[in-house]
Amino acid sequence: MNPGTTTPALATPSRRTAALWGLTVSAVLAAGPLVLRDRLPDPIAVHWGLGLGPDRSMPLAASATTDVALWAAVWVTLLVMVPAVSGRRRARAGWWGALAGSSALFLGMGATTLLANLDAPSWTEARLPGWQAAAVLATAVAAALLAARLRRGGADEPGGAASVPPELRLRPGQRAVWVGRAGNRWLSAVTAAAGAGLGLLGLLWTLGLAGDETAASALPGLVIVLAAGLFTSSLTARVTEDGLAIGFGPFGWPVRRIRLDRVERAWTETRSPVEVGGWGFRGLPGDATIMLRGGECLVVRYRSGGRLAVSVDDAERAASLINALLAERVGA
């Protein structure tokens, strides 16, 4: 190892690092309201309008609990991602950036909220200077960029970069079809919960145990979550001589079709949600990723120069078949 070279091990995220960091931030978020409780109104102002005047309040204990719970959701997500991001430099940089940036954001928001309420007679008299809100956002962005830069580590580990699929030869006249699937169990669980909640709401309304106002307020949210989950929690990909078709949801609709004559070649890559910016359709048209779960992805390169990556099982076989079909057309 050359002197001065940053080793991947030094910058590789670990569950221990994430656990200790998360517990520390949680303790600070909980300790602030506890230490200053005698100088804070109860309830306290927790939200400010465009004019930076308070327009929403919460009991002090509920506010502190909510802050810790929201931070814990981010922290646990990063904790779960640790194994998936260790092998790739961009993924490591994204993970450290997310950890530092979200920590700075939650701590800054918590601190400015306490300062705005400090010694105020009531929550309606809390004041939040505009520069503090801007400073919190700027600090969070700076912390994320700095951590991503300093902790990205060395080059990608073998296997984390693009992988050339094995060559597949089709006999003259032979036709082949490949079908692969992928799903996100967390999105599936949320979708199932929304469906169950919708059914329970309908039952309670039918029995007269839920009023029209309650049903009307809860119905839109449940329907939106259920519909979004059905279309985003799973996908089915199919490769035929016509090209690649990607169907979303349990019914395979809507479908995104990529004609074979638009494709230059295909390969596989290992990608993670933190590397591409989260789950769902990430990126911009021409260089996008359809991410449902971290791991092996099918990547197709367009003749126009753009790329599309799809997280799907058995991606290597799909890439081999696409390349074989492309070679068959060239030789025809």
MORA-V819705 format. One record per helix or strand of 2 or more residues. SS is the DSSP state (alpha for helix, beta for strand). FROM is the first residue (numbers start at 1). LEN is the number of residues. If there is no record, write none. Layout:
SS/FROM/LEN
SS/FROM/LEN
This chain:
alpha/8/4
alpha/15/21
alpha/37/3
beta/44/5
beta/53/6
alpha/60/26
alpha/89/29
alpha/123/3
alpha/130/21
beta/178/6
alpha/185/22
alpha/212/21
beta/234/7
beta/243/6
beta/255/5
alpha/260/3
beta/263/9
alpha/273/4
beta/280/5
beta/287/5
beta/295/8
beta/307/5
alpha/315/17
